[in-house]
Amino acid sequence: MTHTFHIPVLGLAFSIDSAIKVAQYGISSVMSIVDDELIERMRCYYCGQYQIPYHPIRTTDADYRANRITAYLDLVQQVVNRQIDSLRYQSFTESSELTKYFQLLPDSHPSKPIFHAMEIETNRAIKTALQDLLINYLKPGDIDVNIMSKVDKINYRNGIALAQQHSDALSALRGFANSTLHSAVVLSAGMNPHLYAYLAELPAFFPKDDGSFDKKVILKVSDFRSSLIQAKYLAKRGVWVSEFRVESGLNCGGHAFATDGFLLGPILEEFKEKKESLQAELFAIYQHYWLTHGVSLTDSPQIRYTVQGGVGTAMEHQFLLDYYEFDAVGWGSPFLMVPEATTVDSATLKALEQAEQTDFYCSGASPLGVPFNNFRPSSAEKLRLERIQKGRPGSPCKKEYLVSNREFGDKPLCTASRAYQYQKIQDLQQQQQLSAEEYSKAFDSITEKTCLCEGLAAPAYLKYGIQQKKEQTAVSICPGPNLYWFKKQYSLKQMIDHIYGRVSLLEHSDRPFVLINELNLYIDHIQKYVSDNKDKLNDKKVKYVAKFKAQLQAGIEYYHTLQDQFSYFPKNTIKAIPLQLELASIRLKNIDI
């Protein structure tokens, strides 16, 4: 890979066009392909920007969702190809994009010594030869896509349910498979048997004669056990997992899939120890499948290992690469402050710059019922509260990507919708036995849900002026708590120089080490669980808390054994870590059920 970092998927709109912005510099990024309406509007916008004929794909067209996704991905690939071709014919001037490409590379990249030698070379013939050599290193970043496996509603036409292959997730996968991209789909949010079985039907994911792939599969996971289960399930169907993307359960943006107390450090250690056995076990299954289908495979495909969640300094970045022997690190939320890389509207950017630490919090806002990292000053949060004050909580449900609740009939509803919240509150009002405090708590739980389909797409509508008349453009944004430490808007060069340790963008010296920060988030998480369940504890919950605490304590003890690995960290960090671990142990012991 050209760089040792990537930009993970960021909501719906925030990284929807990141590839157009950064792939030309060798930077890999991930876009969500959940929202085909947003995708179609982005295609229309960029066709105009690049003078490419635009032919709309309407919702009345056959297989429109998959075709919209294919058309947009093909457009992105076309634009990035143009950008790379343009770089090849540029000169190495001080302000050229070609020069910028090599300036941004990590110092460890094999082209960097050649670039530095070229810069100081005075002999014209030698300088030209070095420049020709550098051109051969030009490589675009990967244009990867993300599908949340369980966002997979069945679709209808004329009141009749369409076949499973036309569900949201399967249509999105087909849209990617049919595109011209040579990249990967990142599957997140757990296992979907329908989606995984459909993967095995798509030739784009089959091995080619040389063992390579046109399209690859990346699993975003939170622990080793779930990684193995999912990868074996796919291998039995002839699908190879080319990368495990390990994400912190809580120290991340978007939905927070907390583990049962397993911390990132011990999880990465397990991957480090079991890489070889994991690859051998998966290849034996995969090889057997293809042998029964008349294909003999002798060499195992490679597996990459990447990690993401809450990383904020060059030393943390390098520590994860070196000690755990991982291939790359994902930097997500900090890139929200880089307009050259992501799509955030100006009002939201300003709010992020002025944010307090308490503005970033883990909420119950997601209709999926999964904890969701939220931002208090967002315009979507303000709109949600205004609707409650007016006596009309909930949102109009237009896109219906997250409909799943069948409490009030066969037709599923989104729990953020006005239709659902109205009926739920009606039921609540009939429960006369509730105290005022209990009623308020239940009411808040119902109305905390917010419309993510509209809110996470709105930044692109606002930034590019592609909203429709009278369309709601309140913005939801889902940064991880790590974003608090990045207080300004930055250029792409500033952020990459920060990642590689050439500059530091952090103004506060008291930011906790990434693994300590995650530990404290987990202690907060189990403390909240105990508080929320104090009046309804049972043996199962007591055992769950005890096991959770024991797992966290084991993680603390593991971190004590790592302290020799922190020798190149700043002295204040080295000094603080033992004290922070002791404090964490005390906090954990004081959680009493």
C-alpha positions, 0 to 999 in steps of 0.5 A: 500500500502507498500509505500506512493509513486509510480513511474509514467510512464516515456516515453516509455523506461525509466520505461519499466522495472522499475517493474523488478528493484523495485517491489521486494521492494514493490514499485509500478511503471507504464510502457508504453505499446504503443511500442510493438517493444520495448516490444518484444526486452525487452522480448528477453533481459530479457529471456536471463538474467533469462535463460527463453526460448524465442519464438519470436512473429513476426509481421506476427503472428495473433494479434501479438501486443496484444500477445507481450504485454501479453508475456512481462507482464507475463515475468515481473510477473514471474521475480518479483515472483522469486525475492519475493520468493528469499527474503523469503529465505534470511537472515537478513544480513547487505547487503541482499536484504531482509534487504534492503526491510525493510530499504526502507519502510516508518517509518509509515509502521506497520512492521518498529517497528518490524524490528527495534526490530529485529535488536537489539534483542539478544535472538536468539529465539525471534529474529527468531520469529520476522524475521518470522513475518517480512516475512509475510509483504513481498509484491511486488509493483504493476506492472501497465501499461499505455495506452495513450487513443488517441494513437490509429491508425487503423492497416492494413494487405495487404492494408486492414483495420483491425477491430477496436479491432486491433487498437493500444490502443485496442490491448494494452488493450487486451494484458494487460487483457490477462496477469497474472498481478493483477494490473491496467491500467492507462488511460491517455490523455483524453477519447477514446469512442472506448477504453472505450467501449472495456473495458466493454467487457473484463471479466478481469475488471468485479467484482468478487464474493467478489467485487474485481477485477483481473484488475483495472482501473486508470484514470490519470486526471487533474481536477475534472469535467473531472474525473466525466465525464469519470468515469460516462461514464465507470460506465454506462458500468459496469466498476469501476474506482479504482483510480483517479491519479491527475496530474499537467497540467504543472508541470510534465514530458512528455505531458503537458495537461494544464487546463484553469487556474485551479491550482493543490491546488484548484483541490485537494481541490475539490476532498477532499470535494467531495470524498464521494459524488463522490463515492456514485454517481458512485456506484449508476450508477455502481450498477444499471448496474450490477443489470440489468445484474443479479449481485447484489452488496451491497458494493461500491468498494474502490477508491484511490486518488493519485497525481503527478507532480513536488513534490521534498521534503519530506515535500511537499510529506507529505503535499499532503498526510495529508492536501488533504487526498490523498493515495500516491504521484507520483515521476517521473522525479527525478527517471530518476537520479536513475539507479537502478529504471529506464532505461536511457542511460549513455550519457543522464544521464551525460547531465542531471547532467550538465543541466542548468535550461533553458535546461528544457522547454515546447515545440511544439515537439510532433506530437500529437499537445500537449505541450511537456516537452523537454530537449535541450541537448538531442541527438534527439534535436541535430539530429533534428537541424542537419537534418534541416541544411542539408536541410532534416528536419523531420524523417523517419517514421517507427513505425507510432504510432502517424500518424494522419494528413490527409492534404496530402491524405487519408493515415495519416502522422505523423507531425514529419515525413520527408514526412509530413514536406517536403510537408508542407514546399513546401506549405509554400514556395508558400505563397508569402505574408509572411514576412521573420519573419512570414515565419521563425516562420511558418517554425520553427513550422513545423520543431519543431516536433520530432520523439518520437516513436524512441527517447523515445525507444532509451535509452533502445536500448542503455543501453541493446545493443538491437538496430538493425544495422543502427538503429537511436538511438538519445534519446528524453527525457521528464523530468519535470522542477522539475528535474533541482534540482536533479543534480546527479545520486542517489542510490535507497536508497538515493532517497527513504530516500529523499522522506521520509525525512531521508536525503535531496538530494537538494543542492539549498535552493531557490527551490520554493514550488511545488504549487508556481512553478506550479503557475509560470508555468501557468503564463508563459503559458498564457503569451506565449499564449498572445504573440503568438496570439497578431496579431490574437486576437478575442473576443473568445481569449480575453474572454479565456485569461480573464477567464484564468487569473481570474481562476489563481487569484482565485488560488492565493487567495486560496493559501493565505488561506492555509498559516497556513498549512505550519507551519512545513515547513522550515522558508525560505519557509514559509517566501517566499510563501506570497511574491511569491504569491504577485509577481505572482499577479503582473505578472498576472495583467501585462499580457495585451491583 
